[in-house]
Amino acid sequence: MPTYDYLCTQCKLQFETRHSINAPNPNCPACGSATEKVILSAPATHGNMARGRDLAIRSLQPKTDPINHVHIPGCGCSRHRHKHT
């Protein structure tokens, strides 16, 4: 059975559990609340695939405040105004 990582929507406990692919999300073992599945990392790759891996990882990160977003080369957002620090 595969191992899945979960995050509690209430107490923010992060834990892993093993279950079949079709099983529903388990309740939090600490508080009993609902959980959501999380992906902690993408597989390592090299060359052109590394850029795709980096973009995939960024897409899984919490979204930033669009007003205070600092653009860096390759940030992947649709706005191209870069703020230099």
N, C-alpha and C positions, 0 to 999 in steps of 0.2 A: 504494500500500500504506500502511496506517496505521502510525503510530509508537507504540510501547509503551514504558513505563518499567518497569524491573526492579530488584530488590534481591537481591543474593547472600545466601543463607541462612548462609554461612560467614564470608566476609570483609566483608560488609555494603557492598560496592561498589554504588553506584547508577548505572545506565547506561540508555541508550535504544537501541532498535533498531527497524528496520522489517521487517515480515513480514506474510504473509497472516493473516487472522483465525483460521484453523484450524490454524496452525502451532503446534507445541509450544513451551514456554518454552525459550529458549536457555540454554546453560551460561554461567557467568560467564566473561568474557574474561580476567580476572586470575588466577583460581585453578581454573577448570573445574568448580566446584561447581554444585549446583542453584540455581535462582532462582525468585522469585515476582513476579508482576505487581503493580505498585503504581499507585494513582491519586493524582497529585500535587495536583490542584485540581479543583474543580467549576466549571462555567461561571458567570459573573457574572449576577446577576438583580437585579430591583428589587421593592419592595413586599412583598407576602405571600410571593412566591417567594424573597426574600432569606432569610427565616427558614428555609425548607426547605433552602436552600443551606448555611446555617450548620450545621444539624443533620446534613446529609449529610457535611460536612467533619469534624465532631466524631466521627461514627460511623466514620470512616476512621483516626482517630488511635489510637495505642496505648492500650490500656485502662489506667486508673490503679488503684492499690491501693485496694480498696473500703473498707478500714479508715481510711486517711488521706485519703480523697477529700474535697475541699473543694467544697461546693455553691455555685454562683453562680446568679443568676436565669437561667432558661432552660437549665440544664445538661442537661436531657433525661433524667436518670436517674430511676429509679422511687422513690428515697428523697427525701423532701421536707424533710428536716432541713437547714437552711442554717447554715453556720458563718460568722460574721462576723469579719473581720479588722480 
